[in-house]
């Protein structure tokens, strides 16, 4: 390899590489965020409909709504208690 094909590795080179990696990581994190949101909402809707209309459980929409609401509330309360016990880790 000839020396003219090798980039000069100086401050400008590393600044460009850092900015390029930062730009890519932001794009990946934004796309990843929306992918997770789309999958979570779709999956949550499908599971909720399945539980509410399942012939095996026969819970119905009102009871299913109550149970999933209680599950959500318990997660929020556990998260809150964890934050109060150890605020430095959150």
PDB file of N, CA, C and O in Angstrom:
ATOM      1  N   UNK A   1       0.847  -1.171   0.000  1.00  0.00           N
ATOM      2  CA  UNK A   1       0.000   0.000   0.000  1.00  0.00           C
ATOM      3  C   UNK A   1       0.897   1.240   0.000  1.00  0.00           C
ATOM      4  O   UNK A   1       1.865   1.341   0.753  1.00  0.00           O
ATOM      5  N   UNK A   2       0.543   2.145  -0.848  1.00  0.00           N
ATOM      6  CA  UNK A   2       1.331   3.355  -0.964  1.00  0.00           C
ATOM      7  C   UNK A   2       0.928   4.356   0.110  1.00  0.00           C
ATOM      8  O   UNK A   2      -0.239   4.384   0.500  1.00  0.00           O
ATOM      9  N   UNK A   3       1.843   5.170   0.596  1.00  0.00           N
ATOM     10  CA  UNK A   3       1.539   6.132   1.658  1.00  0.00           C
ATOM     11  C   UNK A   3       0.440   7.129   1.293  1.00  0.00           C
ATOM     12  O   UNK A   3      -0.235   7.647   2.183  1.00  0.00           O
ATOM     13  N   UNK A   4       0.250   7.402   0.034  1.00  0.00           N
ATOM     14  CA  UNK A   4      -0.762   8.391  -0.327  1.00  0.00           C
ATOM     15  C   UNK A   4      -2.187   7.870  -0.119  1.00  0.00           C
ATOM     16  O   UNK A   4      -3.127   8.665  -0.082  1.00  0.00           O
ATOM     17  N   UNK A   5      -2.366   6.537   0.019  1.00  0.00           N
ATOM     18  CA  UNK A   5      -3.683   5.955   0.224  1.00  0.00           C
ATOM     19  C   UNK A   5      -4.045   5.821   1.703  1.00  0.00           C
ATOM     20  O   UNK A   5      -5.166   5.441   2.041  1.00  0.00           O
ATOM     21  N   UNK A   6      -3.117   6.125   2.559  1.00  0.00           N
ATOM     22  CA  UNK A   6      -3.357   6.021   3.996  1.00  0.00           C
ATOM     23  C   UNK A   6      -3.780   7.393   4.513  1.00  0.00           C
ATOM     24  O   UNK A   6      -3.079   8.377   4.276  1.00  0.00           O
ATOM     25  N   UNK A   7      -4.920   7.480   5.221  1.00  0.00           N
ATOM     26  CA  UNK A   7      -5.333   8.800   5.721  1.00  0.00           C
ATOM     27  C   UNK A   7      -4.395   9.284   6.821  1.00  0.00           C
ATOM     28  O   UNK A   7      -3.787   8.498   7.547  1.00  0.00           O
ATOM     29  N   UNK A   8      -4.302  10.572   6.913  1.00  0.00           N
ATOM     30  CA  UNK A   8      -3.518  11.166   7.986  1.00  0.00           C
ATOM     31  C   UNK A   8      -4.325  11.046   9.267  1.00  0.00           C
ATOM     32  O   UNK A   8      -5.431  11.577   9.367  1.00  0.00           O
ATOM     33  N   UNK A   9      -3.772  10.355  10.230  1.00  0.00           N
ATOM     34  CA  UNK A   9      -4.493  10.129  11.482  1.00  0.00           C
ATOM     35  C   UNK A   9      -4.063  11.217  12.464  1.00  0.00           C
ATOM     36  O   UNK A   9      -3.031  11.127  13.128  1.00  0.00           O
ATOM     37  N   UNK A  10      -4.895  12.235  12.520  1.00  0.00           N
ATOM     38  CA  UNK A  10      -4.634  13.342  13.427  1.00  0.00           C
ATOM     39  C   UNK A  10      -5.944  13.716  14.124  1.00  0.00           C
ATOM     40  O   UNK A  10      -6.903  12.944  14.125  1.00  0.00           O
ATOM     41  N   UNK A  11      -5.968  14.878  14.700  1.00  0.00           N
ATOM     42  CA  UNK A  11      -7.138  15.325  15.451  1.00  0.00           C
ATOM     43  C   UNK A  11      -8.372  15.429  14.565  1.00  0.00           C
ATOM     44  O   UNK A  11      -9.460  15.047  14.997  1.00  0.00           O
ATOM     45  N   UNK A  12      -8.243  15.927  13.355  1.00  0.00           N
ATOM     46  CA  UNK A  12      -9.384  16.048  12.446  1.00  0.00           C
ATOM     47  C   UNK A  12      -9.950  14.679  12.078  1.00  0.00           C
ATOM     48  O   UNK A  12     -11.166  14.517  11.979  1.00  0.00           O
ATOM     49  N   UNK A  13      -9.076  13.696  11.876  1.00  0.00           N
ATOM     50  CA  UNK A  13      -9.514  12.341  11.543  1.00  0.00           C
ATOM     51  C   UNK A  13     -10.360  11.761  12.670  1.00  0.00           C
ATOM     52  O   UNK A  13     -11.450  11.243  12.430  1.00  0.00           O
ATOM     53  N   UNK A  14      -9.856  11.847  13.899  1.00  0.00           N
ATOM     54  CA  UNK A  14     -10.585  11.265  15.025  1.00  0.00           C
ATOM     55  C   UNK A  14     -11.860  12.033  15.336  1.00  0.00           C
ATOM     56  O   UNK A  14     -12.835  11.435  15.792  1.00  0.00           O
ATOM     57  N   UNK A  15     -11.881  13.328  15.104  1.00  0.00           N
ATOM     58  CA  UNK A  15     -13.100  14.110  15.272  1.00  0.00           C
ATOM     59  C   UNK A  15     -14.153  13.662  14.270  1.00  0.00           C
ATOM     60  O   UNK A  15     -15.323  13.508  14.621  1.00  0.00           O
ATOM     61  N   UNK A  16     -13.746  13.452  13.033  1.00  0.00           N
ATOM     62  CA  UNK A  16     -14.690  13.002  12.009  1.00  0.00           C
ATOM     63  C   UNK A  16     -15.225  11.609  12.333  1.00  0.00           C
ATOM     64  O   UNK A  16     -16.423  11.359  12.198  1.00  0.00           O
ATOM     65  N   UNK A  17     -14.359  10.717  12.753  1.00  0.00           N
ATOM     66  CA  UNK A  17     -14.791   9.353  13.104  1.00  0.00           C
ATOM     67  C   UNK A  17     -15.755   9.404  14.287  1.00  0.00           C
ATOM     68  O   UNK A  17     -16.774   8.712  14.277  1.00  0.00           O
ATOM     69  N   UNK A  18     -15.456  10.202  15.294  1.00  0.00           N
ATOM     70  CA  UNK A  18     -16.319  10.302  16.482  1.00  0.00           C
ATOM     71  C   UNK A  18     -17.686  10.861  16.107  1.00  0.00           C
ATOM     72  O   UNK A  18     -18.707  10.337  16.551  1.00  0.00           O
ATOM     73  N   UNK A  19     -17.720  11.913  15.298  1.00  0.00           N
ATOM     74  CA  UNK A  19     -18.991  12.499  14.890  1.00  0.00           C
ATOM     75  C   UNK A  19     -19.800  11.532  14.027  1.00  0.00           C
ATOM     76  O   UNK A  19     -21.023  11.467  14.146  1.00  0.00           O
ATOM     77  N   UNK A  20     -19.125  10.787  13.168  1.00  0.00           N
ATOM     78  CA  UNK A  20     -19.816   9.809  12.344  1.00  0.00           C
ATOM     79  C   UNK A  20     -20.437   8.706  13.197  1.00  0.00           C
ATOM     80  O   UNK A  20     -21.585   8.323  12.973  1.00  0.00           O
ATOM     81  N   UNK A  21     -19.701   8.202  14.154  1.00  0.00           N
ATOM     82  CA  UNK A  21     -20.215   7.152  15.030  1.00  0.00           C
ATOM     83  C   UNK A  21     -21.357   7.683  15.892  1.00  0.00           C
ATOM     84  O   UNK A  21     -22.340   6.978  16.120  1.00  0.00           O
ATOM     85  N   UNK A  22     -21.235   8.909  16.369  1.00  0.00           N
ATOM     86  CA  UNK A  22     -22.297   9.513  17.173  1.00  0.00           C
ATOM     87  C   UNK A  22     -23.567   9.662  16.344  1.00  0.00           C
ATOM     88  O   UNK A  22     -24.661   9.356  16.818  1.00  0.00           O
ATOM     89  N   UNK A  23     -23.421  10.131  15.110  1.00  0.00           N
ATOM     90  CA  UNK A  23     -24.582  10.307  14.237  1.00  0.00           C
ATOM     91  C   UNK A  23     -25.250   8.965  13.967  1.00  0.00           C
ATOM     92  O   UNK A  23     -26.478   8.877  13.979  1.00  0.00           O
ATOM     93  N   UNK A  24     -24.475   7.932  13.727  1.00  0.00           N
ATOM     94  CA  UNK A  24     -25.041   6.610  13.480  1.00  0.00           C
ATOM     95  C   UNK A  24     -25.717   6.056  14.721  1.00  0.00           C
ATOM     96  O   UNK A  24     -26.773   5.431  14.624  1.00  0.00           O
ATOM     97  N   UNK A  25     -25.120   6.280  15.893  1.00  0.00           N
ATOM     98  CA  UNK A  25     -25.730   5.747  17.108  1.00  0.00           C
ATOM     99  C   UNK A  25     -27.053   6.440  17.410  1.00  0.00           C
ATOM    100  O   UNK A  25     -27.978   5.805  17.916  1.00  0.00           O
ATOM    101  N   UNK A  26     -27.156   7.725  17.108  1.00  0.00           N
ATOM    102  CA  UNK A  26     -28.425   8.431  17.306  1.00  0.00           C
ATOM    103  C   UNK A  26     -29.477   7.873  16.361  1.00  0.00           C
ATOM    104  O   UNK A  26     -30.610   7.620  16.772  1.00  0.00           O
ATOM    105  N   UNK A  27     -29.117   7.680  15.108  1.00  0.00           N
ATOM    106  CA  UNK A  27     -30.075   7.144  14.136  1.00  0.00           C
ATOM    107  C   UNK A  27     -30.517   5.744  14.544  1.00  0.00           C
ATOM    108  O   UNK A  27     -31.701   5.417  14.466  1.00  0.00           O
ATOM    109  N   UNK A  28     -29.584   4.933  14.972  1.00  0.00           N
ATOM    110  CA  UNK A  28     -29.930   3.578  15.384  1.00  0.00           C
ATOM    111  C   UNK A  28     -30.824   3.606  16.620  1.00  0.00           C
ATOM    112  O   UNK A  28     -31.785   2.842  16.710  1.00  0.00           O
ATOM    113  N   UNK A  29     -30.513   4.477  17.566  1.00  0.00           N
ATOM    114  CA  UNK A  29     -31.322   4.512  18.778  1.00  0.00           C
ATOM    115  C   UNK A  29     -32.730   5.036  18.499  1.00  0.00           C
ATOM    116  O   UNK A  29     -33.687   4.578  19.123  1.00  0.00           O
ATOM    117  N   UNK A  30     -32.873   5.977  17.585  1.00  0.00           N
ATOM    118  CA  UNK A  30     -34.203   6.490  17.240  1.00  0.00           C
ATOM    119  C   UNK A  30     -35.012   5.406  16.534  1.00  0.00           C
ATOM    120  O   UNK A  30     -36.171   5.171  16.875  1.00  0.00           O
ATOM    121  N   UNK A  31     -34.404   4.750  15.553  1.00  0.00           N
ATOM    122  CA  UNK A  31     -35.108   3.669  14.860  1.00  0.00           C
ATOM    123  C   UNK A  31     -35.400   2.525  15.812  1.00  0.00           C
ATOM    124  O   UNK A  31     -36.476   1.929  15.758  1.00  0.00           O
ATOM    125  N   UNK A  32     -34.461   2.216  16.673  1.00  0.00           N
ATOM    126  CA  UNK A  32     -34.676   1.154  17.661  1.00  0.00           C
ATOM    127  C   UNK A  32     -35.804   1.494  18.612  1.00  0.00           C
ATOM    128  O   UNK A  32     -36.615   0.633  18.954  1.00  0.00           O
ATOM    129  N   UNK A  33     -35.859   2.741  19.039  1.00  0.00           N
ATOM    130  CA  UNK A  33     -36.933   3.178  19.930  1.00  0.00           C
ATOM    131  C   UNK A  33     -38.292   2.960  19.282  1.00  0.00           C
ATOM    132  O   UNK A  33     -39.189   2.378  19.891  1.00  0.00           O
ATOM    133  N   UNK A  34     -38.445   3.427  18.044  1.00  0.00           N
ATOM    134  CA  UNK A  34     -39.743   3.303  17.382  1.00  0.00           C
ATOM    135  C   UNK A  34     -40.077   1.856  17.049  1.00  0.00           C
ATOM    136  O   UNK A  34     -41.248   1.476  17.026  1.00  0.00           O
ATOM    137  N   UNK A  35     -39.063   1.054  16.793  1.00  0.00           N
ATOM    138  CA  UNK A  35     -39.308  -0.367  16.562  1.00  0.00           C
ATOM    139  C   UNK A  35     -39.848  -1.029  17.830  1.00  0.00           C
ATOM    140  O   UNK A  35     -40.801  -1.806  17.776  1.00  0.00           O
ATOM    141  N   UNK A  36     -39.233  -0.716  18.967  1.00  0.00           N
ATOM    142  CA  UNK A  36     -39.702  -1.274  20.239  1.00  0.00           C
ATOM    143  C   UNK A  36     -41.119  -0.799  20.546  1.00  0.00           C
ATOM    144  O   UNK A  36     -41.946  -1.595  20.991  1.00  0.00           O
ATOM    145  N   UNK A  37     -41.414   0.470  20.321  1.00  0.00           N
ATOM    146  CA  UNK A  37     -42.757   0.994  20.560  1.00  0.00           C
ATOM    147  C   UNK A  37     -43.779   0.269  19.688  1.00  0.00           C
ATOM    148  O   UNK A  37     -44.832  -0.138  20.179  1.00  0.00           O
ATOM    149  N   UNK A  38     -43.481   0.106  18.407  1.00  0.00           N
ATOM    150  CA  UNK A  38     -44.422  -0.550  17.494  1.00  0.00           C
ATOM    151  C   UNK A  38     -44.653  -2.004  17.893  1.00  0.00           C
ATOM    152  O   UNK A  38     -45.791  -2.474  17.903  1.00  0.00           O
ATOM    153  N   UNK A  39     -43.581  -2.713  18.221  1.00  0.00           N
ATOM    154  CA  UNK A  39     -43.721  -4.121  18.601  1.00  0.00           C
ATOM    155  C   UNK A  39     -44.463  -4.253  19.928  1.00  0.00           C
ATOM    156  O   UNK A  39     -45.328  -5.118  20.066  1.00  0.00           O
ATOM    157  N   UNK A  40     -44.137  -3.409  20.901  1.00  0.00           N
ATOM    158  CA  UNK A  40     -44.782  -3.502  22.215  1.00  0.00           C
ATOM    159  C   UNK A  40     -46.278  -3.190  22.125  1.00  0.00           C
ATOM    160  O   UNK A  40     -47.091  -3.881  22.739  1.00  0.00           O
ATOM    161  N   UNK A  41     -46.636  -2.181  21.384  1.00  0.00           N
ATOM    162  CA  UNK A  41     -48.063  -1.832  21.269  1.00  0.00           C
ATOM    163  C   UNK A  41     -48.835  -2.900  20.518  1.00  0.00           C
ATOM    164  O   UNK A  41     -49.947  -3.258  20.906  1.00  0.00           O
ATOM    165  N   UNK A  42     -48.252  -3.408  19.448  1.00  0.00           N
ATOM    166  CA  UNK A  42     -48.923  -4.451  18.670  1.00  0.00           C
ATOM    167  C   UNK A  42     -49.085  -5.722  19.496  1.00  0.00           C
ATOM    168  O   UNK A  42     -50.151  -6.337  19.505  1.00  0.00           O
ATOM    169  N   UNK A  43     -48.017  -6.107  20.188  1.00  0.00           N
ATOM    170  CA  UNK A  43     -48.071  -7.312  21.015  1.00  0.00           C
ATOM    171  C   UNK A  43     -49.046  -7.133  22.174  1.00  0.00           C
ATOM    172  O   UNK A  43     -49.816  -8.043  22.479  1.00  0.00           O
ATOM    173  N   UNK A  44     -49.019  -5.984  22.816  1.00  0.00           N
ATOM    174  CA  UNK A  44     -49.935  -5.727  23.922  1.00  0.00           C
ATOM    175  C   UNK A  44     -51.389  -5.777  23.497  1.00  0.00           C
ATOM    176  O   UNK A  44     -52.234  -6.324  24.204  1.00  0.00           O
ATOM    177  N   UNK A  45     -51.673  -5.208  22.347  1.00  0.00           N
ATOM    178  CA  UNK A  45     -53.048  -5.249  21.841  1.00  0.00           C
ATOM    179  C   UNK A  45     -53.477  -6.673  21.527  1.00  0.00           C
ATOM    180  O   UNK A  45     -54.585  -7.086  21.869  1.00  0.00           O
ATOM    181  N   UNK A  46     -52.597  -7.419  20.875  1.00  0.00           N
ATOM    182  CA  UNK A  46     -52.937  -8.800  20.515  1.00  0.00           C
ATOM    183  C   UNK A  46     -53.141  -9.664  21.755  1.00  0.00           C
ATOM    184  O   UNK A  46     -54.087 -10.451  21.810  1.00  0.00           O
ATOM    185  N   UNK A  47     -52.272  -9.527  22.742  1.00  0.00           N
ATOM    186  CA  UNK A  47     -52.413 -10.325  23.970  1.00  0.00           C
ATOM    187  C   UNK A  47     -53.664  -9.919  24.735  1.00  0.00           C
ATOM    188  O   UNK A  47     -54.385 -10.779  25.239  1.00  0.00           O
ATOM    189  N   UNK A  48     -53.930  -8.619  24.830  1.00  0.00           N
ATOM    190  CA  UNK A  48     -55.125  -8.156  25.525  1.00  0.00           C
ATOM    191  C   UNK A  48     -56.402  -8.656  24.875  1.00  0.00           C
ATOM    192  O   UNK A  48     -57.331  -9.087  25.559  1.00  0.00           O
ATOM    193  N   UNK A  49     -56.445  -8.596  23.541  1.00  0.00           N
ATOM    194  CA  UNK A  49     -57.625  -9.112  22.834  1.00  0.00           C
ATOM    195  C   UNK A  49     -57.765 -10.612  23.019  1.00  0.00           C
ATOM    196  O   UNK A  49     -58.874 -11.118  23.188  1.00  0.00           O
ATOM    197  N   UNK A  50     -56.656 -11.319  22.990  1.00  0.00           N
ATOM    198  CA  UNK A  50     -56.698 -12.768  23.147  1.00  0.00           C
ATOM    199  C   UNK A  50     -57.209 -13.165  24.533  1.00  0.00           C
ATOM    200  O   UNK A  50     -58.030 -14.073  24.660  1.00  0.00           O
ATOM    201  N   UNK A  51     -56.719 -12.480  25.567  1.00  0.00           N
ATOM    202  CA  UNK A  51     -57.165 -12.796  26.929  1.00  0.00           C
ATOM    203  C   UNK A  51     -58.644 -12.456  27.100  1.00  0.00           C
ATOM    204  O   UNK A  51     -59.392 -13.221  27.709  1.00  0.00           O
ATOM    205  N   UNK A  52     -59.062 -11.318  26.568  1.00  0.00           N
ATOM    206  CA  UNK A  52     -60.452 -10.887  26.738  1.00  0.00           C
ATOM    207  C   UNK A  52     -61.430 -11.785  25.990  1.00  0.00           C
ATOM    208  O   UNK A  52     -62.558 -11.978  26.445  1.00  0.00           O
ATOM    209  N   UNK A  53     -61.021 -12.335  24.859  1.00  0.00           N
ATOM    210  CA  UNK A  53     -61.941 -13.113  24.036  1.00  0.00           C
ATOM    211  C   UNK A  53     -61.653 -14.617  24.048  1.00  0.00           C
ATOM    212  O   UNK A  53     -62.225 -15.363  23.254  1.00  0.00           O
ATOM    213  N   UNK A  54     -60.771 -15.063  24.943  1.00  0.00           N
ATOM    214  CA  UNK A  54     -60.384 -16.467  24.986  1.00  0.00           C
ATOM    215  C   UNK A  54     -61.517 -17.330  25.528  1.00  0.00           C
ATOM    216  O   UNK A  54     -62.144 -16.986  26.530  1.00  0.00           O
ATOM    217  N   UNK A  55     -61.774 -18.439  24.867  1.00  0.00           N
ATOM    218  CA  UNK A  55     -62.833 -19.359  25.295  1.00  0.00           C
ATOM    219  C   UNK A  55     -62.408 -20.207  26.497  1.00  0.00           C
ATOM    220  O   UNK A  55     -63.260 -20.743  27.206  1.00  0.00           O
ATOM    221  N   UNK A  56     -61.113 -20.328  26.729  1.00  0.00           N
ATOM    222  CA  UNK A  56     -60.613 -21.131  27.853  1.00  0.00           C
ATOM    223  C   UNK A  56     -60.773 -20.369  29.168  1.00  0.00           C
ATOM    224  O   UNK A  56     -61.301 -20.909  30.140  1.00  0.00           O
ATOM    225  N   UNK A  57     -60.319 -19.115  29.197  1.00  0.00           N
ATOM    226  CA  UNK A  57     -60.366 -18.332  30.438  1.00  0.00           C
ATOM    227  C   UNK A  57     -61.754 -17.784  30.724  1.00  0.00           C
ATOM    228  O   UNK A  57     -62.181 -17.750  31.878  1.00  0.00           O
ATOM    229  N   UNK A  58     -62.459 -17.358  29.691  1.00  0.00           N
ATOM    230  CA  UNK A  58     -63.807 -16.784  29.803  1.00  0.00           C
ATOM    231  C   UNK A  58     -63.845 -15.635  30.823  1.00  0.00           C
ATOM    232  O   UNK A  58     -64.712 -15.585  31.696  1.00  0.00           O
ATOM    233  N   UNK A  59     -62.883 -14.716  30.686  1.00  0.00           N
ATOM    234  CA  UNK A  59     -62.808 -13.590  31.619  1.00  0.00           C
ATOM    235  C   UNK A  59     -63.669 -12.415  31.176  1.00  0.00           C
ATOM    236  O   UNK A  59     -64.300 -11.762  32.008  1.00  0.00           O
ATOM    237  N   UNK A  60     -63.702 -12.148  29.912  1.00  0.00           N
ATOM    238  CA  UNK A  60     -64.444 -10.998  29.407  1.00  0.00           C
ATOM    239  C   UNK A  60     -63.622  -9.726  29.493  1.00  0.00           C
ATOM    240  O   UNK A  60     -62.599  -9.670  30.176  1.00  0.00           O
ATOM    241  N   UNK A  61     -64.082  -8.723  28.800  1.00  0.00           N
ATOM    242  CA  UNK A  61     -63.347  -7.462  28.731  1.00  0.00           C
ATOM    243  C   UNK A  61     -63.260  -6.724  30.066  1.00  0.00           C
ATOM    244  O   UNK A  61     -62.170  -6.257  30.398  1.00  0.00           O
ATOM    245  N   UNK A  62     -64.335  -6.584  30.862  1.00  0.00           N
ATOM    246  CA  UNK A  62     -64.220  -5.832  32.119  1.00  0.00           C
ATOM    247  C   UNK A  62     -63.202  -6.450  33.093  1.00  0.00           C
ATOM    248  O   UNK A  62     -62.377  -5.732  33.659  1.00  0.00           O
ATOM    249  N   UNK A  63     -63.256  -7.752  33.288  1.00  0.00           N
ATOM    250  CA  UNK A  63     -62.323  -8.396  34.219  1.00  0.00           C
ATOM    251  C   UNK A  63     -60.893  -8.364  33.681  1.00  0.00           C
ATOM    252  O   UNK A  63     -59.949  -8.169  34.447  1.00  0.00           O
ATOM    253  N   UNK A  64     -60.727  -8.550  32.381  1.00  0.00           N
ATOM    254  CA  UNK A  64     -59.396  -8.481  31.779  1.00  0.00           C
ATOM    255  C   UNK A  64     -58.803  -7.091  31.939  1.00  0.00           C
ATOM    256  O   UNK A  64     -57.619  -6.945  32.240  1.00  0.00           O
ATOM    257  N   UNK A  65     -59.627  -6.070  31.737  1.00  0.00           N
ATOM    258  CA  UNK A  65     -59.164  -4.696  31.911  1.00  0.00           C
ATOM    259  C   UNK A  65     -58.744  -4.450  33.357  1.00  0.00           C
ATOM    260  O   UNK A  65     -57.722  -3.809  33.604  1.00  0.00           O
ATOM    261  N   UNK A  66     -59.510  -4.945  34.298  1.00  0.00           N
ATOM    262  CA  UNK A  66     -59.172  -4.794  35.707  1.00  0.00           C
ATOM    263  C   UNK A  66     -57.860  -5.507  36.035  1.00  0.00           C
ATOM    264  O   UNK A  66     -57.009  -4.944  36.724  1.00  0.00           O
ATOM    265  N   UNK A  67     -57.691  -6.720  35.557  1.00  0.00           N
ATOM    266  CA  UNK A  67     -56.475  -7.489  35.853  1.00  0.00           C
ATOM    267  C   UNK A  67     -55.228  -6.859  35.243  1.00  0.00           C
ATOM    268  O   UNK A  67     -54.194  -6.770  35.904  1.00  0.00           O
ATOM    269  N   UNK A  68     -55.315  -6.423  33.994  1.00  0.00           N
ATOM    270  CA  UNK A  68     -54.148  -5.788  33.384  1.00  0.00           C
ATOM    271  C   UNK A  68     -53.854  -4.430  34.023  1.00  0.00           C
ATOM    272  O   UNK A  68     -52.694  -4.032  34.129  1.00  0.00           O
ATOM    273  N   UNK A  69     -54.899  -3.719  34.448  1.00  0.00           N
ATOM    274  CA  UNK A  69     -54.687  -2.459  35.166  1.00  0.00           C
ATOM    275  C   UNK A  69     -53.994  -2.682  36.497  1.00  0.00           C
ATOM    276  O   UNK A  69     -53.118  -1.905  36.876  1.00  0.00           O
ATOM    277  N   UNK A  70     -54.375  -3.731  37.209  1.00  0.00           N
ATOM    278  CA  UNK A  70     -53.719  -4.059  38.473  1.00  0.00           C
ATOM    279  C   UNK A  70     -52.264  -4.487  38.255  1.00  0.00           C
ATOM    280  O   UNK A  70     -51.385  -4.149  39.047  1.00  0.00           O
ATOM    281  N   UNK A  71     -52.023  -5.226  37.183  1.00  0.00           N
ATOM    282  CA  UNK A  71     -50.648  -5.623  36.867  1.00  0.00           C
ATOM    283  C   UNK A  71     -49.791  -4.385  36.580  1.00  0.00           C
ATOM    284  O   UNK A  71     -48.657  -4.291  37.048  1.00  0.00           O
ATOM    285  N   UNK A  72     -50.335  -3.443  35.816  1.00  0.00           N
ATOM    286  CA  UNK A  72     -49.608  -2.213  35.518  1.00  0.00           C
ATOM    287  C   UNK A  72     -49.350  -1.406  36.785  1.00  0.00           C
ATOM    288  O   UNK A  72     -48.248  -0.896  36.991  1.00  0.00           O
ATOM    289  N   UNK A  73     -50.357  -1.293  37.623  1.00  0.00           N
ATOM    290  CA  UNK A  73     -50.209  -0.551  38.872  1.00  0.00           C
ATOM    291  C   UNK A  73     -49.157  -1.189  39.774  1.00  0.00           C
ATOM    292  O   UNK A  73     -48.384  -0.477  40.415  1.00  0.00           O
ATOM    293  N   UNK A  74     -49.115  -2.508  39.833  1.00  0.00           N
ATOM    294  CA  UNK A  74     -48.111  -3.178  40.670  1.00  0.00           C
ATOM    295  C   UNK A  74     -46.701  -2.924  40.146  1.00  0.00           C
ATOM    296  O   UNK A  74     -45.773  -2.753  40.937  1.00  0.00           O
ATOM    297  N   UNK A  75     -46.525  -2.896  38.826  1.00  0.00           N
ATOM    298  CA  UNK A  75     -45.203  -2.588  38.269  1.00  0.00           C
ATOM    299  C   UNK A  75     -44.799  -1.166  38.622  1.00  0.00           C
ATOM    300  O   UNK A  75     -43.650  -0.927  38.995  1.00  0.00           O
ATOM    301  N   UNK A  76     -45.721  -0.221  38.511  1.00  0.00           N
ATOM    302  CA  UNK A  76     -45.415   1.175  38.846  1.00  0.00           C
ATOM    303  C   UNK A  76     -45.048   1.304  40.323  1.00  0.00           C
ATOM    304  O   UNK A  76     -44.098   2.010  40.662  1.00  0.00           O
ATOM    305  N   UNK A  77     -45.780   0.639  41.191  1.00  0.00           N
ATOM    306  CA  UNK A  77     -45.491   0.724  42.627  1.00  0.00           C
ATOM    307  C   UNK A  77     -44.161   0.069  42.971  1.00  0.00           C
ATOM    308  O   UNK A  77     -43.418   0.588  43.805  1.00  0.00           O
ATOM    309  N   UNK A  78     -43.849  -1.053  42.349  1.00  0.00           N
ATOM    310  CA  UNK A  78     -42.548  -1.691  42.600  1.00  0.00           C
ATOM    311  C   UNK A  78     -41.418  -0.805  42.104  1.00  0.00           C
ATOM    312  O   UNK A  78     -40.381  -0.703  42.758  1.00  0.00           O
ATOM    313  N   UNK A  79     -41.603  -0.169  40.969  1.00  0.00           N
ATOM    314  CA  UNK A  79     -40.592   0.720  40.416  1.00  0.00           C
ATOM    315  C   UNK A  79     -40.384   1.911  41.349  1.00  0.00           C
ATOM    316  O   UNK A  79     -39.253   2.344  41.571  1.00  0.00           O
ATOM    317  N   UNK A  80     -41.466   2.427  41.883  1.00  0.00           N
ATOM    318  CA  UNK A  80     -41.392   3.572  42.803  1.00  0.00           C
ATOM    319  C   UNK A  80     -40.669   3.191  44.081  1.00  0.00           C
ATOM    320  O   UNK A  80     -39.832   3.950  44.570  1.00  0.00           O
ATOM    321  N   UNK A  81     -40.984   2.018  44.630  1.00  0.00           N
ATOM    322  CA  UNK A  81     -40.312   1.567  45.849  1.00  0.00           C
ATOM    323  C   UNK A  81     -38.828   1.345  45.604  1.00  0.00           C
ATOM    324  O   UNK A  81     -38.009   1.641  46.473  1.00  0.00           O
ATOM    325  N   UNK A  82     -38.481   0.842  44.464  1.00  0.00           N
ATOM    326  CA  UNK A  82     -37.070   0.628  44.136  1.00  0.00           C
ATOM    327  C   UNK A  82     -36.336   1.962  44.064  1.00  0.00           C
ATOM    328  O   UNK A  82     -35.204   2.080  44.532  1.00  0.00           O
ATOM    329  N   UNK A  83     -36.980   2.958  43.481  1.00  0.00           N
ATOM    330  CA  UNK A  83     -36.364   4.279  43.358  1.00  0.00           C
ATOM    331  C   UNK A  83     -36.174   4.921  44.726  1.00  0.00           C
ATOM    332  O   UNK A  83     -35.189   5.627  44.942  1.00  0.00           O
ATOM    333  N   UNK A  84     -37.088   4.692  45.641  1.00  0.00           N
ATOM    334  CA  UNK A  84     -36.968   5.280  46.976  1.00  0.00           C
ATOM    335  C   UNK A  84     -35.872   4.590  47.788  1.00  0.00           C
ATOM    336  O   UNK A  84     -35.179   5.239  48.571  1.00  0.00           O
ATOM    337  N   UNK A  85     -35.713   3.271  47.604  1.00  0.00           N
ATOM    338  CA  UNK A  85     -34.684   2.550  48.352  1.00  0.00           C
ATOM    339  C   UNK A  85     -33.284   2.835  47.868  1.00  0.00           C
ATOM    340  O   UNK A  85     -32.356   2.931  48.671  1.00  0.00           O
ATOM    341  N   UNK A  86     -33.116   2.972  46.560  1.00  0.00           N
ATOM    342  CA  UNK A  86     -31.787   3.126  45.993  1.00  0.00           C
ATOM    343  C   UNK A  86     -31.810   4.171  44.864  1.00  0.00           C
ATOM    344  O   UNK A  86     -31.775   3.798  43.692  1.00  0.00           O
ATOM    345  N   UNK A  87     -31.867   5.444  45.187  1.00  0.00           N
ATOM    346  CA  UNK A  87     -32.026   6.469  44.154  1.00  0.00           C
ATOM    347  C   UNK A  87     -30.798   6.641  43.258  1.00  0.00           C
ATOM    348  O   UNK A  87     -30.915   7.194  42.164  1.00  0.00           O
ATOM    349  N   UNK A  88     -29.637   6.186  43.694  1.00  0.00           N
ATOM    350  CA  UNK A  88     -28.425   6.397  42.891  1.00  0.00           C
ATOM    351  C   UNK A  88     -28.371   5.490  41.673  1.00  0.00           C
ATOM    352  O   UNK A  88     -27.654   5.803  40.722  1.00  0.00           O
ATOM    353  N   UNK A  89     -29.089   4.395  41.662  1.00  0.00           N
ATOM    354  CA  UNK A  89     -28.999   3.454  40.540  1.00  0.00           C
ATOM    355  C   UNK A  89     -29.990   3.743  39.433  1.00  0.00           C
ATOM    356  O   UNK A  89     -29.934   3.097  38.386  1.00  0.00           O
ATOM    357  N   UNK A  90     -30.877   4.669  39.619  1.00  0.00           N
ATOM    358  CA  UNK A  90     -31.881   4.930  38.584  1.00  0.00           C
ATOM    359  C   UNK A  90     -31.558   6.175  37.815  1.00  0.00           C
ATOM    360  O   UNK A  90     -32.297   6.546  36.904  1.00  0.00           O
TER     361      UNK A  90
END
